[in-house]
Amino acid sequence: MKKSILRFMAGVAVAALAGAACAEAPASVKTANAQPAAQTIGDWLVACEAEVKGRKSCVLSQTLVSEKLNRTVGELTIDKDAAGKLKGSLRLPVGVSLPAGVIVDIEGNAALTVPYAACHRSGCLARFDLTEPLLGQMRKASKISAVVQDTSNKPLSLTFSTRGFPEAYAAYVKESK
């Protein structure tokens, strides 16, 4: 998609982080009015919730919005799972071919096929392990593509910018401690 069609929307990621934190937090924490701390670095958003049980919850994300449709068409998020393992997540539109999965291409250097984990009204989710070699390639690349097939088996490519990624990832690591 052309850059003029897509724009970065940080507020969606902050709202998603806040919603996810509330969904997992005990009732006593849900009543707190703490807002996530967020900073935009390049085309990336680093957002963190206050510590809960000694653990700070942070995400690094980029959201693509279609100006034509005025809705989110893709989101790439980096966070840690419950075991503390670094994960990448892609939330992509519904109406895709689930058996095909998502092909993640880091500027032609590392293509991996990621299966979908679930689909909801807000989109289909695919999660993958984020290894140090993949992170290294992301730091050097100028773009990350997620290629999906629609139900007619036609490819749809969503392109995420890596502008500011090395600095944003460093901030994410620092804030996650």
Long-range contacts (C-beta under 8 A, 24 or more apart in sequence): 1-64, 1-66, 1-73, 1-157, 1-158, 1-159, 4-67, 5-66, 5-67, 5-68, 6-64, 6-65, 6-66, 6-67, 6-73, 6-159, 7-65, 7-67, 8-40, 8-43, 8-62, 8-63, 8-64, 8-65, 8-161, 9-63, 9-64, 9-65, 9-72, 10-38, 10-40, 10-45, 10-63, 12-63, 12-65, 12-72, 12-75, 13-38, 13-45, 13-47, 13-59, 13-61, 13-62, 13-63, 13-75, 13-77, 14-38, 14-45, 14-47, 16-59, 16-61, 16-75, 16-77, 17-47, 17-48, 17-49, 17-57, 17-59, 18-49, 21-49, 21-52, 21-57, 25-52, 37-175, 39-171, 41-164, 41-167, 41-168, 41-171, 42-161, 42-162, 42-163, 42-164, 42-165, 42-167, 42-168, 43-160, 43-161, 43-162, 43-163, 43-164, 43-165, 44-164, 44-165, 44-168, 44-169, 45-168, 46-168, 46-171, 46-172, 46-175, 48-175, 48-176, 56-175, 56-176, 56-177, 58-172, 58-175, 58-176, 59-172, 60-168, 60-169, 60-172, 62-160, 62-161, 64-158, 64-159, 64-160, 72-122, 72-123, 73-158, 74-146, 74-158, 74-160, 75-123, 76-144, 76-146, 76-160, 78-130, 78-169, 78-172, 80-176, 85-129, 86-129, 86-130, 86-135, 87-127, 87-128, 87-129, 87-130, 88-127, 88-128, 88-129, 88-130, 88-134, 89-125, 89-126, 89-127, 89-128, 90-114, 90-125, 90-126, 90-127, 90-146, 91-122, 91-123, 91-124, 91-125, 92-123, 92-124, 92-125, 92-126, 92-146, 92-148, 92-158, 93-123, 93-124, 93-148, 93-156, 94-119, 94-121, 94-123, 94-124, 95-150, 95-151, 96-124, 96-148, 96-149, 96-150, 96-151, 96-156, 97-148, 97-149, 97-150, 97-151, 97-153, 98-124, 100-148, 100-149, 100-153, 101-126, 102-126, 102-146, 102-147, 102-148, 103-145, 103-146, 103-147, 103-148, 104-128, 104-144, 104-145, 104-146, 105-144, 105-145, 105-146, 105-147, 106-134, 106-137, 106-138, 106-141, 106-144, 106-145, 107-137, 107-140, 107-141, 107-142, 107-143, 107-144, 107-145, 109-137, 109-141, 110-134, 110-137, 135-169, 138-162, 138-165, 138-169, 139-165, 139-166, 139-169
